[in-house]
Amino acid sequence: MKPVYYYANNIYQFSYALPVYDRIGGIFVVRDKRRYFHFKRYFHNLARFDEKTWLHTPGVIIRSREQLASLDGVIFFLSNSIIPDHDYEGSPTIFHEHGTSDKRYGGKSFEEARRKLSKYDYIFLSGPKNLKRLEEVGLYFSKEKLVPVGGLRFDDYLNGRFSKEKEIKRLKIRDSSRKNILYAPTWRFGEGTIKRYGLYFAEEITKKYNLIIRPHYHDQKYSYFLKLKARLKGFRHVYFSNASNIIKHDSFNDFVLADLMISDRSSVIYEYLIFQRPMIIVKSGFSNVHKMPKNMDIMQNVDIFDESVPILEMIDENLAIPKYTDVYKNMVSASFYLEGSAVDRAVEFIRNLKNKGSQ
C-alpha cells in the first residue's frame, strides 16, 4: 500500500497533520536540513508505528518543492506549495489550510495562489468559511474536489482531551487565582503587532492578570529578546509559549488557559471562537483580506484596541460583560464543521485513496 506524505513549508504547520498521522502513519516531508533537524528536535519520541528512526521520531525525509512530484503515494499539503506546472500523476494531492484566517490567499501574488489551488486533486475544507474564501477569489470547484472534513485540531477539544490543570503546570504559572490573558499575534505577513505592543502589554496587563505571550513561529527569535526585556524589568506574571514546539505548546494548549485572547490578523482568532470567550483585536492596518459576511468576520464582532482606551480597561470590561458570547457561538457554527469527527473523515478519505492506488 502506498504511503501518505505530509508536506509543510514550516514545522508548525504539521500540527494539522499529526492527528491523521496518529491514526494511519505516514512520512513527513521537510524542504531542507534546517527544518529536518528542527523536526527531530520537537518530534522526538513521537513515533507511533515502530519506526526505526533517530530520536524515535515519525519517518521524515528532505525534499524540495521541485522534487515532490517524484513521490509515489498520497501527498497531503499543509501549505499551498504545489507547483502548477509539475506532473503529480499517480500521486493524488490534497490541500488543507494551516488555519482559516482573513488574509487573502497568496497575499499580493493572488493569481499564482489561484493557479496552485486549482492544481490539487482534492481540498479538505475545515468549514463554510474555508469554502467562502475560495469563492471570494473566484474559485468554484466541483463537489468531488471539495471534501468537507472539518477542523482537524478541533476534535481533541470537542472530545474533552485537554486539561487546564496540566497546562498551568506546563507554563509553570505561579498565581492560578489570576485570570489568564493570551496575546497571540501574527507575523510580518498580516502586519503582526508583537514588536509594537509586546512589552507594553507585558507591563500593563501583568499589573492585574497573567499574560501568556505566544509569538508567531516566524517571530520566535524576537520573543527571546522580549522575554529577556520582561525579566530585566521585573514583570513576574508574564509567560511565553513557543509556537515551534507544537507538541507541548500547540495553540489549543494555550487556548485552554485563556480567559480572554488578544490578537490581530492571525488565524487563531477563528479557532479560538470554539471557546466562546472574549477577544480583543489590535488594530494593525493590514488590509489585504478576504471580504466575509458578518457571521464569518471577527472584525465586525469584536472590540478593537487602537490606544484610544487603555488595554487594561478594555480587558476589565470584556471579562466583566462578555457581550459577544452568543455571537461567537453562532460564528463558530457558521465557520466550521464541528461534529468532533474531522479526523475520522480525513482518515477514511485518505485510506480510500491509498487503497485505490494499490489496486
C-alpha positions as CSV (number, residue, x, y, z in Angstrom):
1,M,0.0,0.0,0.0
2,K,1.4,3.4,-1.0
3,P,2.2,5.8,1.9
4,V,0.8,9.2,2.7
5,Y,3.3,12.0,2.7
6,Y,2.7,15.2,4.8
7,Y,4.4,18.3,3.3
8,A,4.7,21.7,5.0
9,N,6.9,24.7,4.5
10,N,7.5,25.1,8.2
11,I,7.3,22.7,11.2
12,Y,4.4,24.4,13.0
13,Q,2.1,23.7,10.0
14,F,2.4,19.9,10.8
15,S,0.1,20.4,13.8
16,Y,-2.8,19.8,11.3
17,A,-1.2,16.5,10.1
18,L,-0.4,15.0,13.5
19,P,-4.0,13.8,14.3
20,V,-4.1,12.0,10.9
21,Y,-0.6,10.5,11.3
22,D,-1.6,9.2,14.8
23,R,-4.2,7.1,13.1
24,I,-2.7,5.9,9.8
25,G,1.0,6.7,10.0
26,G,2.9,8.2,7.0
27,I,6.1,10.1,6.2
28,F,6.7,13.8,6.9
29,V,8.5,15.8,4.3
30,V,10.6,18.9,5.0
31,R,12.3,21.1,2.5
32,D,15.8,21.4,3.9
33,K,18.3,20.3,6.5
34,R,17.5,23.1,8.9
35,R,13.8,22.0,9.1
36,Y,14.9,18.4,9.3
37,F,16.9,19.0,12.5
38,H,14.0,21.2,13.7
39,F,11.7,18.3,13.2
40,K,14.0,15.9,15.0
41,R,14.2,18.3,18.0
42,Y,10.5,18.8,18.5
43,F,9.1,15.4,17.4
44,H,11.4,13.1,19.3
45,N,9.7,10.0,20.8
46,L,6.5,10.6,18.8
47,A,6.8,7.6,16.5
48,R,3.5,5.7,16.6
49,F,4.2,2.8,14.3
50,D,7.5,1.4,15.5
51,E,9.6,3.4,13.0
52,K,13.3,2.8,13.4
53,T,14.4,6.4,13.3
54,W,17.0,8.6,15.0
55,L,15.4,10.0,18.2
56,H,12.3,7.8,17.6
57,T,10.5,10.4,15.5
58,P,8.0,9.7,12.8
59,G,9.6,9.0,9.5
60,V,10.9,12.2,7.8
61,I,12.6,12.9,4.5
62,I,14.0,16.0,2.9
63,R,12.6,17.0,-0.5
64,S,12.4,20.4,-2.2
65,R,9.2,21.6,-3.7
66,E,10.6,20.7,-7.1
67,Q,11.1,17.1,-6.0
68,L,7.6,16.4,-4.6
69,A,6.2,15.3,-7.9
70,S,8.5,12.3,-7.8
71,L,7.0,10.9,-4.6
72,D,4.8,7.8,-5.1
73,G,1.8,8.0,-2.7
74,V,-0.8,10.4,-1.4
75,I,0.7,13.8,-0.9
76,F,-1.0,15.9,1.8
77,F,0.0,19.6,1.6
78,L,-0.3,21.7,4.7
79,S,0.9,24.8,2.9
80,N,0.0,25.9,-0.6
81,S,3.2,24.7,-2.1
82,I,2.2,22.7,-5.1
83,I,3.9,23.6,-8.4
84,P,1.1,24.0,-11.0
85,D,3.3,23.0,-14.0
86,H,4.6,19.8,-12.4
87,D,3.0,16.4,-13.1
88,Y,1.9,14.6,-10.0
89,E,0.2,11.8,-11.9
90,G,-0.2,8.6,-9.8
91,S,0.2,10.6,-6.6
92,P,-3.2,12.1,-5.5
93,T,-2.7,15.6,-4.0
94,I,-4.7,17.0,-1.1
95,F,-4.5,20.6,0.3
96,H,-5.6,21.6,3.8
97,E,-5.1,25.1,5.1
98,H,-3.0,25.6,8.2
99,G,-5.6,27.9,9.8
100,T,-8.5,29.8,8.4
101,S,-7.7,33.4,8.6
102,D,-8.9,36.6,6.8
103,K,-5.6,37.0,5.0
104,R,-6.1,36.8,1.2
105,Y,-4.9,33.6,-0.5
106,G,-1.4,34.3,-1.8
107,G,-1.3,37.8,-0.5
108,K,-0.3,40.1,-3.4
109,S,0.5,37.1,-5.6
110,F,-3.2,36.4,-5.9
111,E,-3.2,34.8,-9.4
112,E,-0.4,32.4,-8.5
113,A,-2.4,31.3,-5.5
114,R,-5.4,30.6,-7.7
115,R,-3.3,28.5,-10.1
116,K,-1.9,26.4,-7.2
117,L,-5.3,25.9,-5.6
118,S,-6.7,24.7,-8.9
119,K,-3.9,22.2,-9.3
120,Y,-4.8,20.0,-6.3
121,D,-6.9,16.9,-6.8
122,Y,-8.7,17.5,-3.5
123,I,-9.2,20.3,-1.0
124,F,-10.0,19.4,2.6
125,L,-12.5,22.0,3.9
126,S,-12.5,23.0,7.6
127,G,-15.9,24.6,7.2
128,P,-18.1,27.1,5.3
129,K,-15.7,29.9,5.9
130,N,-12.9,28.0,4.1
131,L,-15.3,27.5,1.2
132,K,-16.4,31.1,1.2
133,R,-12.8,32.3,1.0
134,L,-12.2,30.1,-2.1
135,E,-15.4,31.5,-3.7
136,E,-14.4,35.1,-2.8
137,V,-11.4,34.8,-5.1
138,G,-13.4,33.3,-7.9
139,L,-12.7,29.6,-7.3
140,Y,-15.7,27.4,-7.7
141,F,-14.7,23.7,-7.6
142,S,-16.7,20.5,-8.1
143,K,-18.2,18.6,-5.2
144,E,-15.7,15.8,-6.0
145,K,-12.7,18.1,-5.4
146,L,-14.0,19.7,-2.2
147,V,-14.0,17.3,0.8
148,P,-16.0,18.7,3.9
149,V,-13.7,17.3,6.6
150,G,-13.8,19.9,9.5
151,G,-11.1,21.3,11.8
152,L,-8.6,18.5,12.3
153,R,-7.4,20.1,15.5
154,F,-10.8,20.7,17.0
155,D,-11.6,17.0,17.7
156,D,-9.4,16.7,20.8
157,Y,-11.1,19.7,22.4
158,L,-14.6,18.7,21.4
159,N,-14.0,15.3,22.8
160,G,-12.6,16.6,26.2
161,R,-9.0,15.7,25.9
162,F,-7.4,18.9,27.3
163,S,-6.8,19.7,30.9
164,K,-6.4,23.2,32.3
165,E,-4.5,22.0,35.3
166,K,-2.0,20.3,33.0
167,E,-1.5,23.5,31.0
168,I,-0.9,25.5,34.2
169,K,1.9,23.1,35.1
170,R,3.3,23.3,31.6
171,L,3.8,27.0,31.7
172,K,4.6,27.0,35.5
173,I,2.0,29.7,36.2
174,R,2.7,31.0,39.7
175,D,-0.6,32.5,40.6
176,S,-3.5,30.5,39.3
177,S,-6.0,32.7,41.0
178,R,-5.4,35.4,38.4
179,K,-7.2,35.3,35.1
180,N,-5.1,34.4,32.1
181,I,-4.8,36.7,29.0
182,L,-3.4,35.2,25.8
183,Y,-1.6,37.5,23.4
184,A,-1.2,35.6,20.1
185,P,-0.3,38.0,17.2
186,T,0.5,37.1,13.6
187,W,3.9,37.9,11.9
188,R,5.0,40.3,9.2
189,F,2.5,38.9,6.7
190,G,-0.5,40.4,8.3
191,E,1.3,43.3,9.9
192,G,1.8,41.5,13.3
193,T,1.8,43.7,16.3
194,I,4.2,42.0,18.8
195,K,7.1,44.4,18.2
196,R,4.9,47.3,18.8
197,Y,2.9,46.1,21.8
198,G,4.6,43.1,23.3
199,L,6.5,44.9,26.0
200,Y,3.7,47.4,26.6
201,F,1.2,44.5,27.2
202,A,3.7,42.7,29.4
203,E,3.9,45.8,31.6
204,E,0.3,46.8,31.7
205,I,-1.6,43.5,31.7
206,T,0.5,41.8,34.4
207,K,-0.5,44.5,36.9
208,K,-3.7,42.5,37.3
209,Y,-3.6,39.4,35.2
210,N,-1.3,36.6,34.0
211,L,-0.2,37.3,30.4
212,I,0.7,34.4,28.1
213,I,2.6,35.7,25.0
214,R,2.5,33.4,22.0
215,P,4.6,34.9,19.2
216,H,4.1,33.6,15.7
217,Y,6.5,30.9,14.6
218,H,8.3,33.4,12.4
219,D,8.8,35.9,15.3
220,Q,10.3,33.3,17.7
221,K,13.7,35.0,17.6
222,Y,12.2,38.3,18.7
223,S,10.4,36.5,21.6
224,Y,13.8,35.7,23.2
225,F,14.6,39.4,23.2
226,L,11.1,40.2,24.6
227,K,11.4,37.6,27.3
228,L,14.8,39.0,28.4
229,K,13.4,42.6,28.5
230,A,10.4,41.4,30.6
231,R,12.7,39.7,33.0
232,L,15.1,42.7,33.3
233,K,12.1,44.9,34.0
234,G,10.9,42.5,36.7
235,F,7.5,41.5,35.2
236,R,6.6,38.5,37.2
237,H,3.3,37.3,35.7
238,V,4.3,37.0,32.0
239,Y,4.8,33.6,30.3
240,F,5.9,32.6,26.9
241,S,4.6,29.9,24.7
242,N,6.8,28.5,21.9
243,A,4.9,28.1,18.6
244,S,7.8,26.0,17.3
245,N,7.1,23.3,19.8
246,I,3.8,22.1,18.5
247,I,3.7,19.1,20.8
248,K,3.9,20.9,24.2
249,H,2.9,24.4,23.0
250,D,0.2,23.9,20.5
251,S,-2.2,26.9,20.2
252,F,-5.0,24.8,21.7
253,N,-2.9,24.1,24.8
254,D,-2.8,27.9,25.3
255,F,-6.5,28.4,24.4
256,V,-7.5,26.1,27.2
257,L,-5.8,28.5,29.7
258,A,-7.0,31.8,28.2
259,D,-9.9,33.7,29.7
260,L,-9.5,36.3,27.0
261,M,-7.4,36.4,23.9
262,I,-5.7,39.4,22.2
263,S,-4.7,39.0,18.6
264,D,-4.6,40.9,15.3
265,R,-4.9,39.2,11.9
266,S,-3.8,35.8,13.0
267,S,-5.9,32.7,12.0
268,V,-6.0,31.7,15.7
269,I,-8.9,34.2,16.2
270,Y,-11.2,31.9,14.3
271,E,-10.1,28.7,16.0
272,Y,-10.5,30.4,19.4
273,L,-14.1,31.0,18.6
274,I,-14.9,27.5,19.7
275,F,-14.3,28.5,23.3
276,Q,-16.8,31.4,23.0
277,R,-14.6,33.6,25.3
278,P,-13.9,37.3,25.0
279,M,-11.4,38.6,22.4
280,I,-9.8,41.9,21.7
281,I,-8.3,42.6,18.2
282,V,-5.3,45.0,17.9
283,K,-5.7,47.4,15.0
284,S,-2.8,46.7,12.6
285,G,-3.7,48.4,9.4
286,F,-3.5,45.2,7.3
287,S,-6.0,45.4,4.5
288,N,-5.2,42.6,2.1
289,V,-8.0,40.4,3.4
290,H,-11.0,38.4,2.1
291,K,-14.4,40.1,2.3
292,M,-16.6,37.9,4.5
293,P,-20.2,38.1,5.7
294,K,-20.7,39.4,9.2
295,N,-21.2,36.0,10.7
296,M,-17.7,35.0,9.5
297,D,-15.9,38.2,10.1
298,I,-14.4,38.8,13.5
299,M,-13.7,42.5,12.8
300,Q,-17.5,43.2,12.8
301,N,-18.0,41.3,16.1
302,V,-15.2,42.4,18.5
303,D,-13.7,45.3,20.4
304,I,-10.7,46.9,18.6
305,F,-7.7,48.2,20.5
306,D,-6.3,51.3,18.9
307,E,-4.8,53.0,22.0
308,S,-7.8,55.3,22.5
309,V,-8.7,53.2,25.6
310,P,-6.1,51.6,27.8
311,I,-5.7,47.8,27.2
312,L,-6.3,47.0,30.9
313,E,-9.6,48.9,30.9
314,M,-10.7,47.0,27.7
315,I,-9.8,43.7,29.3
316,D,-11.7,44.5,32.5
317,E,-14.8,45.5,30.5
318,N,-14.8,42.4,28.3
319,L,-14.3,40.0,31.2
320,A,-17.0,41.7,33.3
321,I,-19.5,41.7,30.4
322,P,-18.6,39.1,27.7
323,K,-21.0,40.7,25.3
324,Y,-20.1,38.6,22.2
325,T,-20.6,35.1,23.7
326,D,-23.8,34.3,21.7
327,V,-22.3,35.9,18.6
328,Y,-19.2,33.7,18.8
329,K,-21.3,30.6,19.3
330,N,-23.1,31.4,16.0
331,M,-19.8,32.4,14.3
332,V,-18.0,29.2,15.0
333,S,-21.0,27.2,13.8
334,A,-21.2,29.3,10.7
335,S,-17.4,29.0,10.0
336,F,-16.5,25.4,10.8
337,Y,-17.9,21.8,10.7
338,L,-18.0,20.8,14.4
339,E,-19.1,17.2,14.7
340,G,-15.9,16.2,16.6
341,S,-15.1,13.6,13.9
342,A,-13.0,15.5,11.4
343,V,-10.0,13.2,11.8
344,D,-12.3,10.2,11.1
345,R,-13.5,11.7,7.8
346,A,-10.0,12.6,6.7
347,V,-8.5,9.2,7.6
348,E,-11.3,7.4,5.8
349,F,-10.8,9.5,2.7
350,I,-7.1,9.1,2.6
351,R,-7.3,5.3,3.2
352,N,-9.7,5.0,0.2
353,L,-7.1,6.9,-1.9
354,K,-4.3,4.7,-0.8
355,N,-6.3,1.6,-1.5
356,K,-7.2,2.8,-5.0
357,G,-3.5,3.5,-5.7
358,S,-2.6,-0.1,-4.7
359,Q,-5.0,-1.8,-7.0
